[in-house]
């Protein structure tokens, strides 16, 4: 076993697998794009005290300003203006993440400290067995 992971237990949610895959893919893809060369990306998954399943993806880097963090999930919004002509990026990724998470009765939020890190957290209701 890997040190620190001996007691991992599955965390189950009722969800569309492909949609949640898209959320995690988008969040990890953004983390990769905005992490400096010698930076780090951390992923956490666990259960909250309220019985929700929590997935958090944190990357070091420039971060997002306090003015922009409130707009980050808006349709067509892009933090990095230098990529605004990037055909591959329409500014829909985080908007779609929010839409998908809310369709699953969950929440998504972002927090950031400029020059240090950005963290996206997804909270989903745990599957009642």
C-alpha positions in Angstrom: 0.0 0.0 0.0 1.0 3.6 -0.5 1.9 5.4 2.7 -1.0 7.4 4.0 -3.6 5.7 1.8 -4.1 2.5 3.7 -7.6 3.4 4.9 -9.1 4.8 1.7 -12.8 4.1 1.3 -14.9 4.6 -1.8 -17.0 7.8 -1.8 -20.2 7.2 -3.8 -22.5 9.9 -5.4 -25.4 9.6 -7.7 -24.2 11.2 -10.9 -23.7 11.0 -14.6 -20.2 9.6 -14.9 -19.4 11.4 -18.2 -20.6 14.7 -16.9 -18.5 14.5 -13.7 -15.6 13.3 -15.7 -15.9 16.5 -17.8 -15.9 18.6 -14.6 -12.8 17.0 -13.2 -11.1 17.1 -16.6 -11.8 20.8 -17.0 -10.6 21.7 -13.5 -7.4 19.6 -13.9 -6.8 21.0 -17.4 -7.1 24.6 -16.0 -4.7 23.7 -13.2 -2.1 22.4 -15.6 -2.4 25.5 -17.9 -2.0 28.0 -15.0 0.7 26.3 -12.9 4.2 27.6 -13.3 6.9 25.3 -14.5 8.2 24.4 -11.0 4.7 24.6 -9.4 2.5 21.9 -7.9 -1.0 20.6 -8.4 -2.8 18.9 -5.4 -6.0 16.9 -5.5 -8.0 16.1 -2.4 -11.1 13.9 -2.1 -13.0 13.2 1.1 -16.3 13.5 3.0 -17.3 16.6 4.9 -18.9 16.6 8.3 -22.3 17.3 6.5 -22.0 14.1 4.6 -21.1 15.6 1.3 -18.4 14.3 -1.1 -15.7 17.0 -1.6 -13.2 17.1 -4.4 -10.6 19.9 -4.4 -8.0 20.8 -7.0 -5.3 23.3 -6.1 -2.5 24.7 -8.2 0.3 27.1 -7.4 0.7 30.0 -9.8 -0.4 33.6 -10.4 -3.8 33.1 -8.9 -6.9 35.1 -9.7 -7.6 38.6 -8.5 -10.4 39.2 -6.0 -12.2 41.2 -8.6 -12.2 38.4 -11.1 -12.8 35.4 -8.8 -16.5 36.5 -8.5 -16.9 36.3 -12.3 -14.9 33.1 -13.0 -18.0 30.9 -13.5 -19.8 33.3 -15.9 -20.4 32.3 -19.4 -17.6 33.3 -21.8 -15.6 34.9 -19.0 -11.8 34.4 -19.3 -9.3 35.5 -16.6 -6.3 35.4 -18.9 -7.0 38.0 -21.5 -3.9 37.0 -23.5 -5.7 33.8 -24.4 -8.8 35.5 -25.6 -8.0 34.7 -29.2 -7.3 31.0 -28.4 -9.8 29.2 -30.6 -9.8 26.2 -28.2 -10.8 28.4 -25.3 -14.3 29.9 -25.5 -14.5 30.8 -21.8 -17.1 28.1 -21.3 -15.2 25.5 -19.3 -15.9 26.8 -15.7 -19.5 27.8 -16.7 -20.1 24.2 -17.8 -18.5 22.9 -14.6 -20.9 25.0 -12.5 -23.9 24.0 -14.6 -23.1 20.3 -14.4 -22.4 20.4 -10.6 -25.6 22.3 -9.9 -27.5 19.7 -12.1 -26.3 17.2 -9.5 -27.5 19.2 -6.6 -24.0 20.2 -5.7 -21.9 23.3 -5.3 -18.6 24.5 -6.8 -16.5 27.4 -5.7 -13.1 29.0 -6.2 -10.7 30.6 -3.9 -7.4 32.2 -4.8 -4.5 34.3 -3.4 -2.7 36.2 -6.1 0.8 35.1 -6.7 0.3 31.9 -4.6 -2.5 29.5 -5.6 -6.0 28.9 -6.9 -8.3 26.1 -5.6 -11.5 24.8 -7.0 -13.8 22.8 -4.8 -16.8 20.6 -5.8 -19.3 19.4 -3.2 -21.8 16.8 -4.1 -24.4 15.0 -2.0 -23.2 11.6 -0.9 -25.1 8.5 -2.2 -27.4 7.2 0.6 -27.2 3.4 0.6 
